[in-house]
Amino acid sequence: MIGILLLLLLLLLLPLFLYIAAPQIRKMLSSGVCTSAVQLPGKVAVVTGANTGIGKETAKELAQRGARVYLACRDVQKGELVAREIQIVTGNQQVLVRKLDLADTKSIRAFAKDFLAEEKHLHILINNAGVMMCPYSKTADGFEMHMGVNHLGSGVTTYSVHPGTVNSELVRHSSFMKWMWWLFSFFIKTPQQGAQTSLYCALTEGLEVLSGHHFSDCRVAWVSAQARNETTARRLWDVSCDLLGIPMD
Ligand SMILES: NC(=O)c1ccc[n+]([C@@H]2O[C@H](COP(=O)([O-])OP(=O)(O)OC[C@H]3O[C@@H](n4cnc5c(N)ncnc54)[C@H](OP(=O)(O)O)[C@@H]3O)[C@@H](O)[C@H]2O)c1
């Protein structure tokens, strides 16, 4: 009888323990912190998909360090609300919103044209926007949505980054994944923790020699043999240029 009572007590106390210990558990499980002290006055940064999740935290940190930060968002209204929030938190008024829908190459070209007219330099580009598990649909140019937004829309990045498993809106299209994220929310990274590897790659001095590598938890990470295959990479580049009507070099 006492054994059962103790077991019941344990079962009741476990959620309370997890709730109280959650920040410590998450900290223990999420390695990789950007420790760079670099300040960014006079620098210009663009963060795509900056109105929520990892992008929002990345933009906030860049603004905190003094950069002029462009939030490139498909929903300008959502972007403006976040820009205001970042301005208040960081005291940096140079947080600007520009329309960018990666599911439409016309929008991407318009964004680039306007940006070039507005700024002489771009110091930091964070290609953060992305979708996952959205129902089958096509971009304005007829590409499957994941392929169109995550690959063709974002273009080819200098570094590729895996943020870890992060509690964001990425799972919005799957009830099952939303439930899983909720269930394991004690253990998965916060968006602020998820932003660390992007920040590390953007801010760490001397990292240029590792250009083209894949990063996770603020260090170079393993990639499969297929991903390291030069012939496959060349073919992907050529096919992507062909799909977008960009002349191959
Ligand atoms: N969370 C994770 O565990 C995880 C794991 C691996 C990789 N990632 C990658 O990390 C990046 C950030 O994801 P997150 O976790 O922060 O997800 P999120 O909270 O869903 O944020 C995604 C951002 O991308 C934007 N976006 C989506 N489609 C777009 C489009 N067509 N044009 C412009 N912006 C668009 C979203 O804008 P709206 O709000 O308007 O939709 C949102 O701002 C993504 O590339 C994702 O694939 C995340």
The ligand as an ORCA input file, in Angstrom:
! r2SCAN-3c Opt
* xyz 0 1
  N      12.977     24.199    -35.493
  C      13.802     23.190    -35.758
  O      13.868     22.223    -34.992
  C      14.644     23.199    -37.002
  C      15.427     22.066    -37.292
  C      16.212     22.064    -38.445
  C      16.213     23.170    -39.285
  N      15.428     24.265    -38.982
  C      15.465     25.391    -39.927
  O      15.612     26.615    -39.243
  C      14.984     27.679    -40.007
  C      14.088     28.520    -39.089
  O      13.027     27.705    -38.655
  P      12.207     27.938    -37.320
  O      12.372     26.713    -36.518
  O      12.488     29.244    -36.716
  O      10.721     27.894    -37.942
  P       9.511     28.936    -37.911
  O       9.271     29.394    -36.523
  O       8.398     28.248    -38.637
  O      10.055     30.152    -38.781
  C      10.178     30.040    -40.162
  C      10.240     31.420    -40.766
  O      10.323     31.272    -42.205
  C       9.336     32.123    -42.793
  N       8.909     31.655    -44.099
  C       8.305     30.501    -44.417
  N       8.019     30.470    -45.728
  C       8.448     31.634    -46.250
  C       8.401     32.218    -47.540
  N       7.831     31.602    -48.570
  N       8.954     33.439    -47.732
  C       9.516     34.109    -46.696
  N       9.551     33.625    -45.441
  C       9.018     32.404    -45.222
  C       8.198     32.127    -41.796
  O       7.320     33.219    -42.059
  P       5.747     33.155    -41.629
  O       5.714     33.295    -40.144
  O       5.125     34.289    -42.366
  O       5.246     31.832    -42.092
  C       8.969     32.249    -40.490
  O       9.339     33.597    -40.291
  C      14.215     27.008    -41.129
  O      14.959     27.119    -42.327
  C      14.153     25.552    -40.676
  O      14.079     24.648    -41.768
  C      14.660     24.309    -37.865
*
